[in-house]
């Protein structure tokens, strides 16, 4: 009777064992659907589904080569918000508020500059554009208020 070694998808090997023993292992749930049978006589390796007795126990063949497919982790944000660079993000928000409260402009200018530097040093942190907008808004807000007061007093 032909003896087989079984190689599981994770690399573990069982056997050699005869076909009756392997059928028993399949009934016990010890054989993965993606496992391969290696005949001891040096024949070509084959899927466990090549043996009808094992195939009837395991059911349909797997649809992929891997038992556990890779699952990509979802990001916590879409990439628009620099969650790795909070100074840049907060500098942006404070600079927008600086149009209402001009005293916030120096704070947002500093936070925007530091945020841009951090974004350049670590591109994965992102936030360069938020930092740039924070700098531009913090410089533009005093000019905005200058023209508002100049127009109001004229």
NUKOL-223207 format. One record per residue (C-alpha): x negated, y negated, z negated; residue number from 1; residue in one letter. Coordinates in steps of 0.1 Angstrom, whole numbers, plus 5000, padded with zeros to 4 digits. Example, Ala and Ser with C-alpha at 12.3 -4.5 7.8 and 13.67 -1.06 7.14 Angstrom:
<nodes>
      x      y      z   num   residu
   4877   5045   4922     1        A
   4863   5011   4929     2        S
</nodes>
This chain:
<nodes>
      x      y      z   num   residu
   5000   5000   5000     1        X
   4987   4965   5009     2        X
   4975   4943   4981     3        X
   4979   4905   4981     4        X
   4965   4876   4963     5        X
   4989   4847   4958     6        X
   4976   4811   4959     7        X
   4999   4785   4944     8        X
   5000   4749   4956     9        X
   4981   4737   4925    10        X
   4952   4761   4934    11        X
   4959   4788   4908    12        X
   4956   4824   4921    13        X
   4973   4856   4910    14        X
   4966   4891   4920    15        X
   4957   4913   4937    16        X
   4991   4929   4934    17        X
   5013   4951   4956    18        X
   5045   4937   4972    19        X
   5068   4953   4946    20        X
   5050   4934   4918    21        X
   5051   4901   4938    22        X
   5088   4906   4944    23        X
   5093   4910   4906    24        X
   5073   4879   4900    25        X
   5095   4860   4925    26        X
   5126   4872   4906    27        X
   5111   4859   4874    28        X
   5105   4825   4890    29        X
   5067   4827   4888    30        X
   5062   4822   4926    31        X
   5064   4787   4941    32        X
   5081   4782   4974    33        X
   5049   4767   4989    34        X
   5027   4796   4977    35        X
   5006   4815   5002    36        X
   4999   4853   5004    37        X
   4963   4864   5012    38        X
   4961   4901   5022    39        X
   4932   4918   5004    40        X
   4922   4935   5037    41        X
   4911   4901   5050    42        X
   4941   4893   5072    43        X
   4954   4858   5079    44        X
   4970   4840   5049    45        X
   5008   4837   5053    46        X
   5037   4819   5036    47        X
   5056   4838   5010    48        X
   5085   4834   5034    49        X
   5068   4857   5059    50        X
   5077   4886   5036    51        X
   5115   4891   5040    52        X
   5119   4906   5005    53        X
   5103   4875   4989    54        X
   5120   4851   5012    55        X
   5155   4864   5003    56        X
   5147   4857   4966    57        X
   5132   4823   4970    58        X
   5158   4809   4995    59        X
   5151   4784   5022    60        X
   5115   4774   5030    61        X
   5102   4741   5016    62        X
   5106   4710   5038    63        X
   5072   4696   5028    64        X
   5037   4710   5021    65        X
   5039   4698   4985    66        X
   5061   4710   4957    67        X
   5060   4676   4939    68        X
   5062   4647   4964    69        X
   5043   4616   4956    70        X
   5065   4589   4941    71        X
   5054   4553   4945    72        X
   5059   4531   4915    73        X
   5083   4502   4921    74        X
   5068   4468   4914    75        X
   5083   4448   4886    76        X
   5088   4419   4910    77        X
   5090   4413   4947    78        X
   5057   4396   4950    79        X
   5071   4361   4952    80        X
   5065   4354   4915    81        X
   5029   4355   4902    82        X
   5035   4376   4872    83        X
   4998   4382   4868    84        X
   4991   4344   4867    85        X
   5015   4327   4843    86        X
   4996   4294   4842    87        X
   5002   4289   4879    88        X
   5039   4298   4876    89        X
   5045   4276   4845    90        X
   5025   4248   4861    91        X
   5049   4249   4890    92        X
   5080   4248   4868    93        X
   5066   4219   4846    94        X
   5056   4200   4878    95        X
   5092   4202   4890    96        X
   5104   4189   4856    97        X
   5077   4162   4859    98        X
   5099   4144   4884    99        X
   5124   4138   4856   100        X
   5098   4134   4828   101        X
   5066   4119   4842   102        X
   5047   4126   4810   103        X
   5046   4163   4820   104        X
   5025   4156   4851   105        X
   4990   4158   4834   106        X
   5000   4192   4819   107        X
   5012   4206   4852   108        X
   4981   4193   4869   109        X
   4958   4211   4846   110        X
   4979   4243   4847   111        X
   4981   4242   4885   112        X
   4944   4238   4888   113        X
   4936   4266   4864   114        X
   4962   4288   4881   115        X
   4947   4282   4915   116        X
   4912   4291   4902   117        X
   4925   4323   4887   118        X
   4943   4332   4919   119        X
   4911   4327   4938   120        X
   4890   4348   4913   121        X
   4916   4376   4912   122        X
   4938   4378   4944   123        X
   4959   4405   4929   124        X
   4971   4381   4902   125        X
   4986   4359   4930   126        X
   4999   4324   4923   127        X
   4977   4302   4945   128        X
   5006   4286   4963   129        X
   5025   4280   4930   130        X
   4993   4264   4916   131        X
   4989   4242   4947   132        X
   5025   4231   4946   133        X
   5021   4223   4909   134        X
   4991   4201   4917   135        X
   5008   4184   4946   136        X
   5040   4177   4926   137        X
   5021   4165   4896   138        X
   5003   4140   4918   139        X
   5034   4131   4937   140        X
   5056   4125   4908   141        X
   5039   4093   4896   142        X
   5039   4080   4932   143        X
   5076   4088   4933   144        X
   5083   4068   4901   145        X
   5061   4039   4913   146        X
   5083   4035   4944   147        X
   5115   4039   4924   148        X
   5105   4011   4900   149        X
   5091   3989   4928   150        X
   5123   3993   4948   151        X
   5145   3987   4916   152        X
   5126   3956   4906   153        X
   5125   3941   4941   154        X
</nodes>
